[in-house]
């Protein structure tokens, strides 16, 4: 399936979730999404699971308490109503399905095809002056440069810490911030620099260390 079609299906899926009011039907969609998630590689599935879990728990409990309706449980000032329980389940399942859909979309389609697909879908906005092509072109180059940038940053960080025998979290944070922020800014302004095979990224790190005064805490 073309990435553009996948994106349109995902958008339609999200919009459809907000029209579902039946709890049983929502559970059916939840089970279906869980089955689809089971087919995703575990490494991709577990990425970001801690903040996602915290967000889902917050969504559930923030909608569970203090809702008007038939009381099911009460302990002091806290009470749970039937309407609150249904609302909490519906909204939590809705958020879960949105996140699961995004996981499936990114796991089955590469970043570059997705960026290209978004650029094609939003291209009509260029007629009103929105620089869609320029924005997504820069985003694509940035995404390509990030893996090389990450390798060089990790290598330089380990070498610096080992040579200078730096200990302590605060000192280590200062070391990595001294060259991480300048490189990050450069990757956004001119990401093609890191894609040039004739350029040594380690030299770029050394060059950007001179800019650390502008970014160091």
C-alpha positions as CSV (number, residue, x, y, z in Angstrom):
1,X,0.0,0.0,0.0
2,X,1.3,3.5,-0.9
3,X,2.4,5.6,2.1
4,X,-0.1,8.3,1.1
5,X,-3.0,5.8,1.3
6,X,-1.7,4.6,4.7
7,X,-1.7,8.2,6.0
8,X,-5.2,8.9,4.7
9,X,-6.4,5.7,6.3
10,X,-4.8,6.7,9.6
11,X,-6.4,10.1,9.5
12,X,-9.8,8.6,8.7
13,X,-9.3,6.1,11.5
14,X,-8.6,8.8,14.1
15,X,-11.6,10.9,13.0
16,X,-13.8,7.7,13.2
17,X,-12.6,7.1,16.8
18,X,-14.2,10.3,18.0
19,X,-17.6,9.2,16.7
20,X,-17.6,5.9,18.5
21,X,-19.7,6.1,21.7
22,X,-20.4,2.3,22.2
23,X,-18.1,0.7,24.7
24,X,-18.4,-2.8,23.3
25,X,-17.5,-1.6,19.8
26,X,-14.5,0.3,21.3
27,X,-13.3,-2.9,23.0
28,X,-13.6,-4.7,19.6
29,X,-11.3,-2.1,18.0
30,X,-9.0,-2.3,21.0
31,X,-8.6,-6.1,20.6
32,X,-8.0,-5.7,16.8
33,X,-5.3,-3.0,17.4
34,X,-3.7,-5.2,20.0
35,X,-3.6,-8.1,17.5
36,X,-2.0,-5.9,14.9
37,X,0.6,-4.6,17.4
38,X,1.6,-8.2,18.2
39,X,2.9,-8.4,14.6
40,X,5.3,-5.4,15.1
41,X,8.9,-6.1,16.1
42,X,9.4,-5.9,19.9
43,X,12.1,-3.3,19.6
44,X,9.7,-0.9,17.8
45,X,6.8,-1.8,20.1
46,X,8.7,-1.1,23.3
47,X,10.1,2.2,22.1
48,X,8.6,5.0,24.3
49,X,6.4,2.6,26.3
50,X,7.1,4.3,29.7
51,X,5.7,7.8,28.7
52,X,2.9,6.2,26.8
53,X,1.9,4.1,29.8
54,X,2.0,7.1,32.1
55,X,-0.1,9.2,29.6
56,X,-2.7,6.4,29.3
57,X,-2.9,6.0,33.1
58,X,-3.3,9.8,33.5
59,X,-6.1,9.8,30.8
60,X,-8.0,7.0,32.6
61,X,-7.8,8.3,36.1
62,X,-8.4,11.9,35.2
63,X,-11.7,10.9,33.6
64,X,-12.7,8.3,36.2
65,X,-13.3,10.4,39.3
66,X,-15.8,13.1,40.1
67,X,-18.2,12.4,37.3
68,X,-21.9,12.8,37.9
69,X,-24.1,9.7,37.7
70,X,-24.8,6.5,39.4
71,X,-22.2,5.9,42.1
72,X,-20.4,2.5,41.8
73,X,-17.7,3.1,44.5
74,X,-16.9,5.7,47.1
75,X,-14.1,6.1,49.5
76,X,-14.0,9.5,51.4
77,X,-14.1,12.3,48.9
78,X,-13.3,10.0,46.0
79,X,-16.2,8.3,44.1
80,X,-16.5,6.5,40.8
81,X,-19.7,6.6,38.8
82,X,-20.9,4.4,36.0
83,X,-20.8,7.3,33.6
84,X,-17.2,8.2,34.7
85,X,-16.0,4.6,34.2
86,X,-17.5,4.4,30.7
87,X,-16.0,7.8,29.8
88,X,-12.6,6.9,31.2
89,X,-12.6,3.6,29.3
90,X,-13.8,5.1,26.0
91,X,-11.2,8.0,26.1
92,X,-8.3,5.7,27.2
93,X,-9.1,3.2,24.4
94,X,-9.4,6.1,21.9
95,X,-5.9,7.4,22.9
96,X,-4.5,3.9,22.9
97,X,-5.8,3.2,19.4
98,X,-4.4,6.5,18.1
99,X,-0.9,5.7,19.5
100,X,-1.2,2.1,18.2
101,X,-2.1,3.3,14.7
102,X,0.9,5.6,14.7
103,X,3.1,2.7,15.8
104,X,1.8,0.5,13.1
105,X,2.2,3.2,10.5
106,X,5.8,4.0,11.4
107,X,6.7,0.3,11.8
108,X,5.4,-0.7,8.4
109,X,6.7,2.4,6.5
110,X,10.1,4.0,6.5
111,X,10.7,7.5,7.7
112,X,11.7,8.8,4.3
113,X,8.6,7.4,2.4
114,X,6.4,8.9,5.2
115,X,8.0,12.3,4.8
116,X,7.7,12.2,1.1
117,X,4.1,11.1,1.4
118,X,3.3,14.0,3.7
119,X,5.0,16.4,1.3
120,X,2.8,15.1,-1.6
121,X,-0.4,15.3,0.5
122,X,0.3,18.9,1.7
123,X,1.7,20.1,-1.6
124,X,-1.6,22.0,-2.5
125,X,-0.9,24.4,0.4
126,X,2.1,25.8,-1.6
127,X,-0.5,27.7,-3.7
128,X,-1.2,29.9,-0.7
129,X,2.4,30.5,0.1
130,X,3.2,27.7,2.6
131,X,6.8,26.3,1.9
132,X,5.7,22.7,2.1
133,X,8.4,21.3,-0.2
134,X,11.2,23.2,1.4
135,X,10.1,22.2,4.9
136,X,9.8,18.5,4.2
137,X,13.0,18.5,2.1
138,X,14.9,19.9,5.1
139,X,13.2,17.4,7.4
140,X,14.2,14.5,5.2
141,X,17.9,15.6,5.1
142,X,17.8,16.1,8.9
143,X,16.4,12.6,9.4
144,X,19.1,11.1,7.1
145,X,21.9,13.0,9.0
146,X,20.8,12.0,12.5
147,X,22.2,8.4,12.5
148,X,25.6,9.6,11.5
149,X,25.4,12.5,13.9
150,X,24.5,10.1,16.7
151,X,27.4,7.8,16.0
152,X,29.9,10.7,16.0
153,X,28.5,12.2,19.2
154,X,28.6,8.9,21.1
155,X,32.2,8.2,19.9
156,X,33.4,11.7,20.8
157,X,31.7,11.7,24.2
158,X,33.2,8.3,25.2
159,X,36.7,9.5,24.0
160,X,36.5,12.8,25.9
161,X,35.3,11.2,29.1
162,X,37.9,8.5,29.0
163,X,40.8,10.8,28.1
164,X,39.9,13.5,30.7
165,X,38.8,10.9,33.3
166,X,35.6,12.8,33.9
167,X,33.2,11.5,36.6
168,X,29.9,12.6,37.9
169,X,26.6,13.3,36.2
170,X,27.0,17.0,36.2
171,X,30.4,17.0,34.6
172,X,29.4,14.4,32.0
173,X,26.4,16.5,31.1
174,X,28.6,19.6,30.6
175,X,30.9,17.6,28.3
176,X,28.1,16.3,26.0
177,X,26.4,19.7,25.9
178,X,29.6,21.4,24.8
179,X,29.3,19.8,21.4
180,X,25.8,18.3,21.2
181,X,23.8,21.6,20.9
182,X,26.1,23.2,18.2
183,X,25.9,20.0,16.1
184,X,22.2,19.7,16.6
185,X,21.7,23.3,15.4
186,X,24.0,22.7,12.4
187,X,22.1,19.5,11.5
188,X,18.9,21.6,11.2
189,X,20.4,24.6,9.4
190,X,22.5,22.5,6.9
191,X,21.8,18.8,7.2
192,X,23.4,18.1,3.8
193,X,26.8,18.8,5.5
194,X,26.5,15.5,7.4
195,X,25.6,13.6,4.2
196,X,28.7,14.6,2.3
197,X,30.9,11.6,2.1
198,X,34.0,13.8,1.7
199,X,33.4,15.6,5.0
200,X,34.8,14.1,8.3
201,X,32.1,14.5,11.0
202,X,34.7,14.3,13.7
203,X,36.3,17.4,12.3
204,X,32.9,19.1,12.5
205,X,32.6,18.1,16.1
206,X,36.0,19.7,16.9
207,X,35.0,22.8,14.9
208,X,31.7,23.1,16.8
209,X,33.4,22.9,20.2
210,X,34.4,26.5,19.6
211,X,30.7,27.4,19.6
212,X,29.9,25.8,22.9
213,X,30.1,29.1,24.8
214,X,26.8,30.1,23.1
215,X,25.0,26.9,24.1
216,X,26.6,25.6,27.4
217,X,24.5,25.9,30.5
